[in-house]
Amino acid sequence: MNDYLERDNATQALGAFGLALVISLWGYYRFLAGPNLDRIPRAGKGPGWFGLSLVEAKRDFLKNGPKIINEGYNKYKNGMFLVQTLNVPRVVLSPKYIEEINRTVPDGSLDMVDGLRERLMASQTNLDAVFRSPMHIEVCKDQLTRNLYALIGPLNEEASYWLSQRIGGKTEVKAYETMVRIIAGTASRMLGGTRVSRDLEWLETAAHYSMDVVTVAMQLRPYPAFMRPFIAPWLDGIKVLARHLQVAKRVFKDEFNHRLALAPSVKDKSQEKPIDMIQWMTESARGSDRNADVLCHNMLFMSLAAVHTSSATLVHVLFDLCAAPQYMQGLQEEAERVIGEQGFTLAAITSLKKLDSFMKESQRMNQTVLMTFNRRVAKPIKFTDGATLPAGTYITMPSDSVAHDPDIYENPHQFDGLRFYDKRMSAKTEAHRHQFAMTGAESLAFGQGKTACPGRFFAASQIKMVLANILINYDVSYPPGQTERPKNIHKGGLVMADRSQKLVFTPRKR
């Protein structure tokens, strides 16, 4: 009898422990693991009870990301829906909320840096040193954009130099491999002049750093957040990122120390300040940012921001040009006429309206990501339609779905290289709305509002500069026998050009 009672007590204790464990797990998952988003409709698979299906949901998004986002957008176009991405669940907002966000949502309610920190796994990829302050954002918004006019000449010189080095005479080259190094050269000229832009080891770091960060982040995403600090040190990619940082310190640290040491009171007023990112960061750095190691890390992050997306956009434009060669002559004639009349100046770059339209149409058709405007809700938000977003929610907008919406664009799946040129020419009020770098509810590639990509005007000028040089000096085509554009590669929320695709560059006879 005693044995029976002891077994019964043990069974009851075990049952009570199991029940407590279940309640604890439910409580953690329900209240601590993230904000309560149960009232928001879901697209794609969910994590299930206690997150038991989370891995399956992430795999589903990795395989079917475009389909999931498009189905959610078409079903909830005027509202919002929840999707489990490769890292966190995100609330995908309709563009209808843009005006309200810009007009009434208080500053500080949406955190762009937290959104970046989460996407790039900053704690493990060592980018927290950069994200502790908004200095890199402020410098791009202010000094970089304000000095564009002075950068055009050097960018042209660098584009011409690297095209001659990488292409020269008639040649067949891998498009991405070539263009990413040309963009690394032009971007590095802006960062620190020819001493940086001709440093081959740095250029390899600038070309690879972005994807190396993304690779580490993607390797860590399947694991729960509490496990990542223990797994990260064992990844080969972490050692690669450390080597990139060492290269950045070799290239930039001495110059940063030199310029930091030049107190404003003893600077030679007769000497013009260097027009480069080193100078702007030196002048803008405050507090803990006035440290050469921190500034070197910022320069490495600048290469991530300036090289990858611009290279991808450039490659997509070239692919589209080869797939639609009927645009080639018109774009070449525009480039020759405008540059011939105005030289390589900011005014000339701005006047390349047909090229600008072709770039924007290529960007519309080939978004580098499915979703933009990635933010973390820092303070609860309530919209006028009654929808609410609790603090801690990660939000985004379906830029790729919007770009292919037939309610917004006529024949959205058909490439029209002059689509935006025609819009700009249709009326004076439309003249500036449809430029490559402009944002709006119909064009989300660069984000939105006050926190739109701060370097987009530089990116537009840099891409145009390289393309203008190519159009003036080369005919470009697919290898003999190929006429169709290679299909883009989708991985979760990423959209990538085919890196194996080759292009033929033939010097023009003029």
C-alpha positions in Angstrom: 0.0 0.0 0.0 2.8 2.4 0.9 4.6 1.6 -2.3 1.4 2.3 -4.2 1.0 5.6 -2.4 4.6 6.5 -3.0 4.3 5.7 -6.7 1.0 7.7 -6.9 2.7 10.7 -5.2 5.6 10.4 -7.6 3.2 10.3 -10.5 1.4 13.4 -9.2 4.6 15.2 -8.6 5.8 14.3 -12.1 2.5 15.4 -13.6 2.6 18.7 -11.7 6.2 19.3 -12.9 5.2 18.6 -16.5 2.2 20.9 -16.2 4.4 23.6 -14.7 6.9 23.2 -17.5 4.2 23.4 -20.2 2.8 26.6 -18.5 6.3 28.1 -18.2 7.1 27.3 -21.9 3.7 28.8 -22.9 4.3 31.9 -20.8 7.8 32.4 -22.2 6.7 31.9 -25.8 3.5 34.0 -25.3 4.8 36.9 -23.3 8.7 37.0 -23.4 9.7 35.6 -26.8 8.1 38.5 -28.6 5.1 40.9 -28.7 1.6 39.5 -29.1 0.6 39.6 -32.8 -2.2 37.0 -32.7 -4.7 39.5 -34.1 -2.8 40.1 -37.3 -3.6 37.6 -40.1 -0.7 35.4 -41.2 0.7 34.5 -44.6 2.8 31.3 -44.9 3.4 28.9 -42.1 3.6 29.9 -38.4 5.8 28.6 -35.6 3.1 26.5 -34.0 2.6 25.8 -30.4 5.6 26.7 -28.3 7.5 27.3 -31.5 7.7 23.6 -32.3 7.2 24.3 -36.0 9.5 27.3 -36.2 12.2 25.5 -38.1 9.7 24.3 -40.7 8.2 27.8 -41.0 11.7 29.3 -41.7 12.5 26.6 -44.3 9.2 27.3 -46.0 10.1 31.0 -46.2 13.5 30.2 -47.5 12.0 28.2 -50.3 8.8 30.1 -51.0 9.5 33.6 -49.8 8.2 35.4 -53.0 5.1 33.4 -53.2 4.3 33.9 -49.5 4.8 37.7 -49.6 2.8 38.1 -52.9 -0.1 36.0 -51.6 -0.2 38.0 -48.4 0.0 41.3 -50.2 -2.8 40.4 -52.6 -5.0 39.3 -49.8 -4.3 42.1 -47.3 -3.3 44.9 -49.7 -5.0 47.6 -47.7 -3.9 46.4 -44.3 -1.1 44.3 -42.8 -0.2 40.7 -42.4 2.3 38.6 -40.4 5.0 36.5 -41.9 7.7 34.3 -40.4 11.0 35.2 -42.1 14.4 33.5 -41.7 15.0 35.4 -38.5 12.0 37.0 -36.8 8.3 37.3 -37.5 7.6 40.6 -39.3 4.4 42.6 -39.8 4.2 43.5 -43.5 2.5 46.9 -43.8 0.5 48.2 -46.8 2.0 51.3 -48.4 -1.2 53.0 -47.4 0.4 53.6 -44.0 3.3 55.6 -45.4 1.6 59.0 -45.3 0.4 58.4 -41.7 3.8 57.2 -40.5 5.5 60.2 -42.0 2.9 62.7 -40.8 1.7 61.5 -37.4 3.9 58.8 -35.9 6.2 60.5 -33.4 10.0 60.5 -33.9 11.6 57.7 -32.0 8.6 55.3 -32.4 10.4 53.3 -35.2 14.0 52.3 -34.8 15.9 51.8 -38.1 19.2 50.9 -36.4 17.6 48.2 -34.3 16.1 46.8 -37.5 19.6 46.7 -39.1 21.1 45.3 -35.9 18.7 42.4 -35.9 19.0 41.6 -39.7 22.8 41.6 -39.7 23.2 39.8 -36.3 25.3 42.7 -35.1 26.2 41.2 -31.8 27.8 38.3 -33.5 29.1 40.0 -36.7 30.8 42.7 -34.5 28.7 45.5 -36.0 27.5 46.7 -32.6 30.5 49.0 -32.5 29.0 50.8 -35.5 25.4 50.8 -34.5 26.0 52.4 -31.1 25.6 55.8 -32.7 23.9 57.2 -35.8 27.0 58.9 -37.0 27.3 56.9 -40.3 23.7 57.8 -41.1 24.1 61.5 -40.4 27.3 61.7 -42.4 25.6 60.2 -45.5 22.6 62.4 -45.2 24.6 65.6 -44.8 28.3 65.7 -46.0 28.1 62.9 -48.6 25.0 64.3 -50.3 26.1 67.9 -50.0 29.5 67.2 -51.6 28.2 65.1 -54.5 29.1 67.8 -57.0 32.8 67.6 -56.0 32.9 63.8 -56.2 31.7 63.4 -59.8 35.1 64.1 -61.3 37.0 61.7 -59.1 34.3 59.0 -59.6 34.6 59.4 -63.3 38.3 59.1 -63.2 38.0 55.9 -61.0 35.3 54.3 -63.2 37.4 55.0 -66.3 40.5 53.6 -64.6 39.0 50.3 -63.4 37.0 49.7 -66.6 40.3 49.9 -68.5 41.9 47.6 -66.0 39.1 45.0 -65.8 37.9 45.1 -69.4 40.3 46.9 -71.8 39.8 45.5 -75.3 37.0 43.1 -76.5 36.6 40.6 -73.7 34.1 38.2 -72.1 33.9 38.5 -68.3 31.8 37.4 -65.4 29.5 40.3 -64.9 29.1 40.4 -61.1 32.7 39.6 -60.4 33.8 42.5 -62.6 31.3 45.1 -61.6 31.6 44.5 -57.9 35.3 45.4 -58.1 34.7 48.4 -60.3 32.1 49.7 -57.8 34.5 48.8 -54.9 37.0 51.1 -56.7 34.7 54.1 -57.2 33.2 53.8 -53.7 36.6 53.6 -52.2 37.7 56.7 -54.0 34.9 58.5 -52.1 36.0 56.9 -48.8 39.6 58.0 -48.9 41.0 59.0 -52.3 43.3 57.0 -54.6 45.5 55.7 -51.7 42.4 53.6 -50.7 40.9 53.0 -54.1 44.1 51.5 -55.6 44.8 49.3 -52.6 44.1 45.8 -53.9 43.8 44.1 -50.6 41.3 46.7 -49.4 39.3 46.4 -52.6 39.0 42.6 -52.1 37.7 43.3 -48.6 35.3 45.9 -49.9 34.0 43.5 -52.6 33.5 40.6 -50.2 32.6 42.1 -46.8 28.9 42.6 -47.4 28.2 39.0 -48.5 30.5 37.6 -45.8 28.4 39.4 -43.2 25.2 38.1 -44.7 26.6 34.6 -44.9 27.4 34.6 -41.1 23.9 36.0 -40.3 22.2 33.4 -42.4 24.2 30.6 -40.8 23.1 31.8 -37.3 19.5 32.5 -38.0 18.3 28.8 -37.6 19.5 28.9 -34.0 17.6 30.5 -31.0 19.0 33.8 -30.0 20.5 32.6 -26.7 22.6 30.0 -28.6 24.1 32.3 -31.2 26.9 33.8 -29.0 28.1 30.2 -28.3 27.9 29.0 -31.9 29.3 32.1 -33.7 33.0 31.8 -32.5 33.2 28.4 -34.2 32.1 29.7 -37.6 34.8 30.2 -40.2 33.0 33.3 -41.4 33.6 35.0 -38.0 37.4 34.7 -38.6 36.9 36.1 -42.2 35.1 39.1 -40.8 38.0 39.6 -38.3 40.5 39.6 -41.1 38.4 42.2 -43.0 38.5 44.5 -40.0 42.3 44.1 -39.7 42.6 45.2 -43.4 40.4 48.2 -42.7 42.6 49.2 -39.7 45.7 48.9 -41.8 44.3 51.1 -44.5 42.5 53.8 -42.4 43.8 53.8 -38.8 47.0 55.9 -39.2 45.1 58.5 -41.3 42.3 58.7 -38.8 44.8 59.2 -36.0 46.5 61.9 -38.0 43.3 63.9 -38.7 41.9 63.4 -35.2 45.2 65.0 -33.9 44.6 68.1 -36.0 42.7 70.2 -33.5 40.4 72.8 -35.3 42.4 75.7 -33.6 45.7 74.7 -35.3 44.4 73.6 -38.7 45.9 75.6 -41.6 42.9 77.7 -42.8 44.6 78.2 -46.1 44.5 74.5 -46.9 41.3 73.0 -48.4 39.9 70.1 -46.4 40.0 66.7 -48.1 36.6 65.8 -49.6 36.3 62.2 -48.5 34.6 60.1 -45.9 37.6 60.0 -43.6 37.3 63.8 -43.2 33.6 63.8 -42.7 33.7 61.1 -40.1 36.6 62.8 -38.3 34.6 66.0 -38.1 31.4 64.3 -37.1 32.7 61.9 -34.5 31.8 62.7 -30.9 32.4 60.9 -27.6 33.3 57.2 -28.0 33.2 57.6 -31.8 36.4 59.7 -31.7 38.4 56.5 -31.6 40.4 55.4 -34.7 39.4 51.7 -34.2 35.7 52.6 -34.1 36.1 54.9 -37.1 37.8 52.1 -39.1 34.9 49.8 -38.3 32.5 52.5 -39.6 34.5 52.6 -42.9 34.1 48.9 -43.2 30.4 49.2 -42.7 30.4 52.0 -45.3 31.8 49.5 -47.8 29.0 47.2 -47.0 26.4 49.9 -47.7 28.1 51.4 -50.8 29.3 48.3 -52.7 26.9 45.4 -52.6 23.5 47.0 -53.5 25.1 49.3 -56.1 27.0 46.4 -57.7 23.8 44.3 -57.8 21.8 47.2 -59.4 24.5 47.8 -62.0 24.6 44.1 -63.0 20.8 43.9 -63.3 20.9 47.0 -65.5 23.5 45.4 -67.8 21.5 42.2 -67.9 18.3 44.1 -68.9 20.2 46.1 -71.5 21.5 42.9 -73.1 18.1 41.4 -73.0 16.5 44.5 -74.6 19.3 45.7 -77.0 16.8 48.0 -78.8 17.5 50.6 -76.0 21.3 50.5 -76.5 21.6 53.1 -79.2 19.3 55.6 -77.6 21.1 55.4 -74.3 24.5 55.7 -76.0 23.4 58.7 -77.9 22.0 60.4 -74.8 25.3 59.7 -72.9 27.5 61.0 -75.7 25.4 64.2 -76.2 25.0 65.1 -72.5 28.6 64.3 -71.5 29.9 66.0 -74.7 28.0 69.2 -73.9 28.5 69.3 -70.1 31.4 67.0 -69.3 31.3 64.6 -66.4 29.5 66.9 -63.9 26.6 66.5 -61.4 24.4 68.5 -63.8 25.3 66.1 -66.6 24.6 63.0 -64.5 21.2 64.5 -63.5 20.4 65.2 -67.2 20.8 61.5 -68.2 17.0 61.1 -68.0 16.6 58.1 -70.2 19.4 56.2 -68.4 17.8 57.2 -65.1 14.5 55.7 -66.3 16.2 52.5 -67.5 17.9 52.1 -64.2 14.6 52.6 -62.2 12.7 50.2 -64.4 15.5 47.6 -63.9 15.4 48.2 -60.2 11.6 47.9 -60.2 11.8 44.5 -62.0 14.7 43.3 -60.0 14.5 44.3 -56.4 17.5 43.2 -54.4 15.2 42.3 -51.5 11.5 41.3 -51.3 10.9 43.7 -48.4 12.3 47.1 -47.4 11.6 49.7 -44.6 12.7 47.2 -41.9 12.1 48.8 -38.6 11.6 47.8 -34.9 8.7 49.4 -33.1 10.2 51.2 -30.1 7.0 52.7 -28.8 3.4 51.3 -29.4 1.7 52.7 -32.5 -2.0 53.0 -33.1 -3.1 53.8 -36.7 -6.3 55.7 -37.5 -7.9 52.5 -38.9 -7.6 51.0 -35.4 -4.7 48.7 -36.2 -2.1 48.6 -33.4 1.6 47.6 -33.3 3.0 46.8 -29.8 6.6 47.7 -28.9 9.1 45.1 -30.0 7.3 44.4 -33.3 9.5 44.2 -36.4 7.8 45.8 -39.4 8.6 45.9 -43.1 7.0 46.8 -46.5 6.5 44.5 -49.5 8.6 46.5 -52.0 8.8 43.7 -54.6 5.1 43.0 -54.5 4.3 46.7 -54.9 6.7 47.0 -57.8 4.7 44.3 -59.7 1.2 45.4 -58.7 -1.0 45.9 -61.8 -3.1 48.5 -59.9 0.0 50.7 -59.8 2.0 49.8 -62.9 0.5 49.0 -66.3 1.8 45.7 -67.6 3.9 45.3 -64.5 5.7 42.1 -65.6 6.8 43.7 -68.9 10.1 45.6 -69.0 9.7 49.1 -70.3 13.0 51.0 -70.2 11.4 54.4 -70.8 8.4 53.9 -68.4 9.6 56.5 -65.9 11.1 58.8 -68.6 7.6 59.0 -70.2 6.1 59.7 -66.8 8.6 62.5 -66.2 7.9 64.0 -69.6 4.1 63.8 -69.2 3.8 67.0 -67.1 5.9 69.6 -65.3 4.5 68.3 -62.0 5.9 64.9 -62.8 9.4 66.0 -63.8 11.1 65.1 -60.5 8.8 62.5 -59.0 10.0 59.4 -61.0 13.7 59.7 -60.6 15.8 56.7 -59.6 16.7 57.9 -56.2 13.2 59.2 -55.3 11.0 57.3 -52.9 7.2 57.1 -52.6 4.3 54.7 -51.9 4.9 53.2 -55.4 8.7 53.0 -55.1 10.0 51.4 -51.9 13.4 50.1 -53.0 15.2 52.8 -50.9 12.8 52.7 -48.0 10.6 55.5 -47.0 10.3 58.9 -45.3 12.9 60.5 -43.1 14.7 57.2 -42.6 15.0 56.3 -46.3 18.4 55.2 -47.4 20.7 58.2 -46.7 23.2 57.3 -49.4 20.8 56.8 -52.3 21.8 60.0 -54.1 25.5 58.9 -54.1 24.5 55.4 -55.2 22.5 56.8 -58.1 25.4 59.0 -59.2 28.0 56.2 -58.8 25.9 53.7 -60.9 25.2 56.3 -63.6 28.9 57.3 -63.8 29.9 53.7 -64.4 27.1 53.1 -66.9 27.8 56.3 -68.8 31.4 55.3 -69.2 30.3 51.9 -70.4 27.8 53.3 -72.9 30.2 55.7 -74.4 33.1 53.3 -74.7 31.6 49.8 -75.2 28.8 47.8 -76.8 27.6 45.1 -74.4 25.9 41.8 -75.1 25.4 38.3 -73.9 27.8 35.6 -75.2 27.0 34.4 -78.8 23.8 32.4 -78.9 22.2 33.8 -75.8 19.3 36.3 -75.9 17.3 35.6 -72.8 18.1 37.2 -69.4 19.2 34.8 -66.7 16.7 34.2 -64.0 17.2 35.8 -60.6 18.0 33.6 -57.6 15.7 33.9 -54.6 16.7 32.9 -51.0 14.1 33.8 -48.5 13.9 37.6 -48.7 17.0 38.0 -50.9 16.9 38.5 -54.7 20.2 37.9 -56.4 21.5 38.1 -60.0 23.1 35.1 -61.5 26.8 35.4 -60.6 27.9 33.0 -63.2 26.5 35.0 -66.1 29.1 36.4 -68.5 28.9 39.5 -70.7 30.8 40.5 -73.8 32.3 44.0 -73.9 33.3 45.3 -77.3 35.1 48.7 -77.6 33.1 51.1 -79.8 34.6 52.6 -83.0 34.0 56.3 -82.9 
